[in-house]
Each structure stands twice: as structure tokens, then as C-alpha cells.
Amino acid sequence: MIPNWLKKHLRVRQMPFSALIVGLLFTSCSTSYYHKQADKEVYGIIEQVEKQIFGESSGFNVNTGYSERDAKEILLEEIILDRHSTNVISLTIEQALDMAVKNSREYQNQKEQLYLTSLSLTGSRFRFGPQFFGNTTGELNRSSDGERSGNVNSRVGVSQALKSGANIGASIANDLLRFYTGSPRESAISTLSLNLFQPLLRGAGKSVVAENLKQAERNVIYAVRSFSQFQRDFIIGVVLDYYGLLQDKDRLRNSYQNYLRRVELIARTEARGNAGLEQQLNVDDVKSSELDAKNSYINIIATYLANLDRFKLNTLSIPLGTKLHLDDTALKDLSKIELKSITLNNDEAFSLALNHHLDLLNDIDRFEDSKRQLVVAANQLKPGLNIFGDASLRSDEPTDYTNFDFNEIRAGVGIELDLPLNRLNERNDYRATRVRFESDIRSLALALDRKRNEIDQGKRDLEQARRNYSIQNTAYGLAERRVTGEEMGLQAGISEVRDVREAQDALILAQNDVTDALISYLTARLNLFVNMGILDTNQEKFWLRSDSLTVDLAGLAEDGRVIIPVDEVIPPEDIFLR
């Protein structure tokens, strides 16, 4: 209960400040309001930066299926049941990409990192906006002689930090005081005040004062680039993971067929042994090879299932109980593409990376950040020279809080000098900043060297995979003919059982090597183009298309070295001269 004397005191003046405070109490915004306001500002920042960098917006959104729900409604049991769900899904490579983007925990983490970086920028910008404030304080006092009094102090105002280092403020304060015992009296006084603070040396200038804001803005640019680069890498990773599973399936089928051939070979060898046409030693040798084939098949099953679970867990982020059926036509489509060489000059390829690889662009721009930080650190070594001023005006006493006599303004101005007699910490900060700057030079040089090495190695890997695939295709055809010939020779009594078994061993190796070489070519091609920053992952089936690039390579300088034909082996001395 509020005492009657306090109620009377609160009714002494219908103060606009009190009305403001009460209004704020009753119109306080909900958390959902702040949530939406933050999203609106952050998404606006990201959209603006994306248009600045890429010319278009991606419609970035960080929301998940839980974002619109009250945290109290999200129960542990729901999450547990969700991870125990079982479904049967037939998945094409395009569907896998869509599912991974929607569900991947890693992908969502990267989106949230971009959101948080942009959210940090809103705070940096807010520092240079008008800072409104309002507060009120009420007190009840009782002295030792029994005198009772009450007072309410209210204050509202605004301050503004400028990029020059200046700070300007304006406020109006109102003090209400009333005594209820002894000699009852009251007062109501308002005070208008203005103040200005401007550094002239240390802490002055836009390049110093606004550095944190500038860095926050650049950090958003870096984050947008990094997320876009992550998207490309992620999508390529999904494609290669999918093909890796198809490769496992192909190995699994090859291993099973090899096991069946061994079973058939045992039956034929035993029949020949019973007829006295084969030694028991050869029969046992074939039985041993059948056990090896069975063991190999069991191990490949385990590898495939482990890789499938890893794909569900890390790439798709779906419950492990989900049964996936992968589309094998993707591997058939891949086998139909033309395996081309890349004759692009190494210098031209590296130049493309300098202009298009988003992470490398960030490394280059961060070097510029290091140089600006030196300027800021050097500024802290300067003397402190500040000017300040203030002006205030009080209303007529004792109770006329709305009447001001502007001839009674009180004003003051001053200057403050802080001599650089003790700058040890600032000296150390500057020296450390210089050391970090030189370290950043080395880091940038290393990043450039690594990117050049990735591109040069990528070109070699692509050419190696192209030649390997052609060679393995030829070897596979030979292995098939050898198996057929040895089996016919065994029936004719010309070949030995061991010859058939060795031919079958060579066949399964050749089968696996063909698929391995094809996947290696795809991996090398995608990695090379993404390292150059020119792969357009937005195109349909970009992994199969030769035109899925953001630049036209036709007009660029070629390597100048003749591509080695797949059937040619050049001597070492020619390699050393290249």
C-alpha cells in the first residue's frame, strides 16, 4: 500500500517526465518485438552487402523449425523422439543437396555465424547514433527529529557521439521535494543542460574514432564472402560424398561378383579333382581364395555402412535410423562425360583466384586492416588535448518548474592537456601492433603461396586422373579378356587353377580402379575450379557440365606445354626440364 502522504506528494505536479516513465512501463516491448527488430536490421545489412559484392541478394534467413516456437514448448522428449524416427528415403544427388542445405548442422552454424557478425555491426553503428535516456528516482526520508520528506528526481536527455571524437549531450532534469512534518514546504525545479567534449590530438579524427565501426562493417563483408565460399565448398563436399558412397556400392557389387566367381571356381575345381584332373593342393588353394573373397566382401559391407552412417550424421544431419537408397544413375551419368585437360596458364589461373576466390580476397583485405590498426595504435602515443564546454539553465524557484529566464544561463568552457609523460602501455601496444603487422605480411604471403600451390597441384591432379582413367579403362578390358581366356584354358586343360584365380584378382582390381579414377577426376576438377573461385554451383548438375564456370577460359593464355597423350611415357630428363 502507498501511504496517503506519498500519494498526495505524487499529485503535487502533473510532471511530463512522470507521465513518460509511466507510459514506458505500460508499453514495454515484448521479446518477440526485439527479436523481429533485430532480424529486420541484420537481414537488411546482409542483403545490402550481398548486393554490393554479388549484385544480388540470396534472401538469407537464419530461422529453423524451432525459431518461431516458445523455448518452454520445446521438450527434451521431442528431440529424442525425432532422432529415433525411421524413414525410407530414395535420394537422388539433387535431393541430397537440398536436404543437406536444409538440415546440416554445420551449414546452420555457418549461417548463424554470419548473423552474429552482422548483429555485432548494429551495436557498432548504434554507438554513433542518438542515445536517448530517461530515468526517475523516488525516495522517502525520515530524519532523527521525526521530520518526513519525499522527493522524486527525473531526468531525460540525449547524447550523440561523433566520428570526429566529439560527444554532445543535452538533458532536462526535474527535482520534486516536499516536507510533510515540521514546516511543510515544497519545491519543484527543472534544469536544462548542454555539454560538449572534443579531443584534438589523442582520440581525435575519423580514422581513429570510427575504426571499430569500419572494422565491424568490413567484418560483415568478410563474413558474407566466407559464407558464400563455405556454401560452394559444402555443396561440392555433398556431391563428392554422394559419389563416394556410389563408389563404395560399386566396390560392394564387384566384391560380391568376385565372391560368386570364387564359389563357381571351387565347384569346377572340386569336380576336376574328383575326376582326378586336379591336385588337392589346387582345390585347397581355391577354397582359401574363396574365404579371402568372402572376408573382403564382409569388410567392404562394414565400410559402406559406416560411410553411409557418416553421410547421414555429418552431411545430411538426419536420424541414423533413416534408410537411404542412393540413385546409381549418377555414377552412370558421370561415366559419360568427356574427360578434358586444362591448358590454362598457371599465372592466369592464379590471377583468377586473386580476383574470384572469396577467402583469398578476405586475406588480402585483412592485410589492409592491419595497416589501419597501426594508425590507431600510433594515435594513442600523442598528448591528450581536449576542449569541453557546458551550459545550464534552471527554472524559477521554488516551484515554477516550467518558467525559464534565458538571461540566467550559466556557461563554461575549458581545455584539458594530458602530457605524454607515461605512455608505457601505449608504447607496448604500438610495438605489439607493429609486430602483428609484420606477422600478417608473412601470413598473407603464405596464403598466396598456398593458393598458388593448390592451383598448380590441382592442375597436375586433374591431368593425372584423366590419364589414369584412360589407362584403367584399357586395363579393365584386358582383365576381362584374361579371365575369359583363363577360364576357357582351364576347361581345355591348358591353364592352371591358379591362373584363373590370379586373373579374377586382377579383374576386381581393374573394376575398382576404373571407378576410382573416374571419381578422382571429378574430385580434381571440382577442387581445381573452386580453388580458382570460378565454379558456379548454382547451375543444375554443375558437376557434370563443362560450362559451369563464372568466367570464360577460352580467351585466356594456355599453358604452352603440350598435353601428354595418355598412351605416351616420357623419359625422366624431359620431366626435369618442365
Secondary structure, DSSP 8 states (H G I E B T S, - for coil): ---HHHHHHHTS---HHHHHHHHHHHT---HHHHHHHHHHHHHHHHHHHHHHHHSS--------TTTTS-GGG--HHHHHHHHT---EEEE-HHHHHHHHHHH-HHHHHHHHHHHHHHHHHHHHHHTTS-EEEEEEEEEEEE-TTS-EEEEEEEEEEEEEE-TTS-EEEEEEEEEEEEE-SSS-EEEEEEEEEEEEEEESSTT-SHHHHTHHHHHHHHHHHHHHHHHHHHHHHHHHHHHHHHHHHHHHHHHHHHHHHHHHHHHHHHHHHHHHHHTTSS-HHHHHHHHHHHHHHHHHHHHHHHHHHHHHHHIIIIII---TT-EEEE-THHHHHHHTS------B-HHHHHHHHHHH-HHHHHHHHHHHHHHHHHHHHHHTTS-EEEEEEEEEEEEETTTEEEEE-GGG-EEEEEEEEE-TT--HHHHHHHHHHHHHHHHHHHHHHHHHHHHHHHHHHHHHHHHHHHHHHHHHHHHHHHHHHHHHHHHHHHHTT-S-HHHHHHHHHHHHHHHHHHHHHHHHHHHHHHHHHHHHT-B-TTSTTTTT-TT-BSS--TTS-B--S----TT----HHHHHT-
